[in-house]
Amino acid sequence: MKILTFDTEEWYIEKYLNGGRKEKYRRYDELLDWILNTLDKNNIQATFFCVGQLAVEFPEVVKRISDNGQEVGCHSNRHLWINKMSKPEFAEDTRIAVQEIENLIGKKVRSFRAPAFSIGKDNDWAFEVLVENGIEYDCSVFPASRDFGGFPQFTSSVPSLVRKGDYTLKELPICPARLMGKVVPFSGGGYFRLVPLWLQRQLLNRMDYVMFYFHINDLIEQNSKFMTKQEFEKYFKEPGTLKNRVTRYMKTNIGKGGALNKLDVLLENYLFCNVEQAAELIDWNKQPLIEL
């Protein structure tokens, strides 16, 4: 089972951080068109996790995705890290996001992914909030350490039932591979850009479950700009030291040149599905139960 997802917030973030440069919007529109056309050509359905404010400020983007037959999931309302929010704040953020997306596309939102995979041990109350807002399938667990998020204590890297309090949620986590005894993420972000195509294909051929995740910005060859201290702290809510900004710049831009071609090859040679399709194919009675 190979699941394809896109975390979709670029238009909103461009307006929020940079005031809305027309050339950026144009590039995002062009790449979204390429993605949708390529999916259609290869008869592939993916899940696009969209922020709620994208539905408010750029409704044509979300409508284009939905009208092309792709699943629209929720990626929070304003792309804020959940581990920097209180439970009531997250509840309100999720309520607004789900409502705005559903009102726009006229369909129920069933899937969710947290920005930066920012659900972990210290804020696992988020699973309760998701169920209360009608979410059935979560894709927020990154079962390893990472910047700004990750859940290394999570004991499963395959689809699992998560029980928190009185609620149970279907979790489809990111799935690191094992290479030479080490856990190695490879299926999205900077990890995808760094892992060569031959190794991507080798891992795909030997794994029964893979969750791929992309941002449109991951697939644009042009490097993202180096952030000022103020921009970094506004967006990441972390100290904008030179070290932090250089590290983020490197991780955001390394390997961008060949990412789009690499994705194109995979889409032509492998069958992918979206989150909802995957969840319907899984026999959840045979999957691990994780009690938090």
C-alpha positions in Angstrom: 0.0 0.0 0.0 1.5 3.3 -1.2 -0.3 6.5 0.0 0.3 9.8 -1.6 -0.3 13.1 0.2 0.4 16.8 -0.2 0.5 19.3 2.7 -1.0 22.4 1.1 -0.5 25.8 2.6 1.9 27.7 0.3 -0.5 30.4 -1.0 -1.6 31.3 2.5 2.0 31.3 3.9 3.2 33.5 1.0 0.5 36.1 1.8 1.1 35.8 5.6 4.9 36.1 5.5 5.7 38.0 2.3 2.6 40.0 1.4 1.7 37.9 -1.6 4.2 38.0 -4.5 2.4 37.4 -7.8 5.3 35.4 -9.3 5.1 33.0 -6.3 1.3 32.5 -6.7 1.9 31.9 -10.4 4.5 29.3 -9.8 2.4 27.6 -7.2 -0.6 27.5 -9.6 1.5 26.1 -12.4 2.9 23.3 -10.2 -0.5 22.5 -8.8 -1.8 22.1 -12.3 1.2 19.8 -13.1 0.4 17.7 -10.1 -3.3 17.4 -10.8 -2.7 16.7 -14.5 -0.1 14.0 -13.7 -2.3 12.4 -11.1 -5.1 12.3 -13.7 -2.9 10.9 -16.4 -1.7 8.1 -14.1 -5.2 7.5 -12.6 -3.9 8.2 -9.1 -5.9 9.8 -6.3 -4.0 11.6 -3.5 -5.0 13.4 -0.3 -4.3 17.2 -0.2 -4.2 18.4 3.4 -5.2 22.0 3.2 -5.2 24.7 5.8 -8.6 26.2 6.6 -7.5 29.7 5.7 -6.6 28.5 2.2 -10.3 27.8 1.8 -11.1 31.3 3.0 -8.5 33.4 1.2 -7.7 31.2 -1.9 -10.9 29.2 -2.4 -10.2 28.6 -6.0 -7.1 26.5 -5.0 -9.1 24.2 -2.7 -12.0 24.0 -5.2 -9.6 23.0 -8.0 -8.2 20.2 -6.0 -11.7 18.9 -5.0 -13.2 19.3 -8.4 -10.4 17.2 -9.8 -11.6 14.3 -7.7 -8.8 14.5 -5.1 -9.5 14.1 -1.4 -9.2 17.3 0.6 -8.1 16.8 4.2 -7.4 19.3 7.0 -4.0 20.7 7.8 -5.1 23.0 10.7 -6.5 26.4 10.2 -3.5 28.7 10.1 -0.6 26.2 10.0 0.3 26.7 13.7 2.3 24.0 15.5 0.0 22.1 17.7 2.7 21.5 20.3 2.7 25.3 20.8 -1.1 25.5 21.4 -3.3 24.7 24.3 -6.1 22.1 24.0 -8.8 24.8 23.8 -6.8 26.7 21.2 -6.4 23.6 19.1 -10.1 22.7 19.4 -11.1 26.1 18.1 -8.5 26.1 15.3 -9.7 22.6 14.2 -13.3 23.5 14.4 -12.9 26.6 12.2 -10.6 24.8 9.7 -12.9 21.8 9.2 -16.0 24.1 8.9 -14.4 26.4 6.3 -13.2 23.5 4.1 -16.5 21.6 4.3 -18.5 24.7 3.5 -16.4 25.3 0.4 -16.2 21.8 -1.1 -19.6 20.5 0.1 -18.0 17.3 1.4 -17.2 15.9 4.8 -13.5 16.3 5.9 -12.4 12.9 7.2 -8.6 13.1 7.3 -6.1 15.3 9.2 -2.4 16.0 9.4 -0.8 18.4 11.9 1.7 21.0 10.6 5.3 19.7 11.1 3.9 16.4 12.5 3.5 18.4 15.8 1.4 15.8 17.7 3.6 14.0 20.3 3.6 12.5 23.8 3.1 15.8 25.5 0.0 16.9 23.5 -1.6 13.6 22.6 -4.9 15.2 23.8 -5.0 16.3 20.2 -6.4 12.9 19.2 -9.5 13.6 21.3 -10.0 17.0 19.7 -9.8 15.5 16.2 -12.5 12.9 16.9 -14.7 15.5 18.5 -14.4 17.4 15.2 -15.4 14.5 13.0 -11.9 13.4 11.9 -11.7 9.6 11.3 -8.2 9.3 9.8 -5.1 11.0 11.2 -1.7 11.2 9.5 0.1 13.3 12.0 2.4 10.7 13.7 6.0 10.8 12.8 7.4 7.9 14.9 10.9 9.3 15.3 12.5 12.6 16.5 12.4 15.5 14.1 12.5 19.3 14.1 9.4 21.0 15.6 7.5 17.7 16.0 7.8 13.9 16.0 6.5 11.2 18.3 9.5 8.9 19.0 7.6 7.1 21.8 4.9 5.9 19.3 5.4 2.2 19.0 4.0 1.6 15.5 5.0 2.7 12.0 2.0 0.9 10.3 -1.7 1.8 10.3 -2.9 1.6 13.9 -5.9 2.3 16.1 -5.1 5.0 18.6 -7.2 5.0 21.8 -7.1 8.2 23.9 -9.6 8.5 26.7 -13.1 7.5 25.4 -12.0 8.0 21.8 -10.5 5.8 19.1 -9.0 7.1 15.9 -7.5 5.4 12.9 -3.8 6.5 12.5 -1.8 6.2 9.3 1.7 7.2 10.4 4.8 8.1 8.5 6.8 4.9 7.9 10.6 5.1 8.2 12.7 2.4 6.6 15.4 0.3 8.3 18.8 0.5 6.8 21.8 -1.2 8.4 19.9 -1.4 11.7 19.0 2.3 11.7 15.6 3.9 11.3 15.7 6.2 8.2 12.9 8.4 7.0 12.8 8.7 3.3 9.3 9.4 2.0 8.8 13.1 2.1 10.3 16.6 2.7 14.1 16.9 2.8 14.4 13.1 3.3 12.8 12.4 -0.1 15.0 15.0 -1.8 18.2 13.5 -0.3 17.5 9.8 -1.0 18.4 8.8 -4.5 15.8 7.5 -6.9 17.4 4.0 -7.0 17.1 3.7 -3.3 13.6 5.1 -3.2 12.5 2.4 -5.6 14.3 -0.3 -3.7 12.6 0.7 -0.5 9.2 0.9 -2.2 9.6 -2.6 -3.6 10.3 -4.2 -0.3 7.8 -2.3 2.0 4.2 -3.2 2.4 3.1 0.2 3.6 4.5 3.6 2.6 3.1 7.1 3.3 4.5 9.8 1.0 4.1 13.4 1.9 5.1 16.5 -0.2 4.8 20.3 -0.1 4.6 22.2 -3.4 7.6 24.1 -2.2 9.6 20.8 -2.0 9.2 20.5 -5.8 10.2 23.9 -6.9 13.8 24.1 -8.1 14.3 27.7 -7.0 15.6 28.0 -3.4 13.5 29.5 -0.7 14.9 32.7 0.7 17.1 33.0 3.8 14.7 34.2 6.6 15.4 37.2 8.8 15.4 36.7 12.6 11.9 38.3 12.8 10.5 36.2 10.0 11.8 33.0 11.5 10.5 33.8 15.0 7.1 34.9 13.6 6.6 31.6 11.7 8.4 29.0 13.8 7.8 30.5 17.2 11.5 29.6 18.0 14.6 31.7 18.6 15.8 33.1 15.3 19.5 32.5 16.0 21.8 32.4 13.0 22.4 28.7 13.6 18.7 28.0 13.6 18.1 30.0 10.4 21.1 28.4 8.6 20.0 24.9 9.6 16.4 25.6 8.4 17.6 27.1 5.1 19.8 24.0 4.4 17.0 21.6 5.3 14.5 23.5 3.2 16.6 23.7 0.1 18.9 20.8 -0.2 18.2 18.5 -3.1 15.4 20.5 -4.6 16.7 20.4 -8.2 15.7 16.8 -8.9 12.7 16.3 -6.7 10.0 16.9 -9.3 11.5 14.5 -11.8 12.0 11.9 -9.1 8.3 12.2 -8.1 7.3 12.0 -11.8 9.1 8.7 -12.2 7.4 7.2 -9.1 4.0 8.3 -10.3 4.5 6.7 -13.6 5.8 3.4 -12.2 3.8 2.8 -9.0 0.2 2.7 -8.0 -0.7 5.1 -5.2 -3.9 5.8 -3.3 -5.3 8.5 -1.1 -5.8 8.3 2.7 -9.5 7.5 2.5 -9.0 4.7 -0.1 -6.2 3.2 2.1 -8.4 3.3 5.2 -11.2 1.5 3.5 -8.8 -1.3 2.3 -7.3 -1.9 5.7 -8.7 -4.6 8.0 -8.5 -2.5 11.2 -9.4 -5.5 13.4 -5.9 -6.8 12.5 -4.0 -3.6 13.1 -2.1 -2.7 16.4 -4.0 -0.9 19.1 -2.0 2.0 20.7 -3.4 3.1 24.1 -2.2 6.5 25.2 
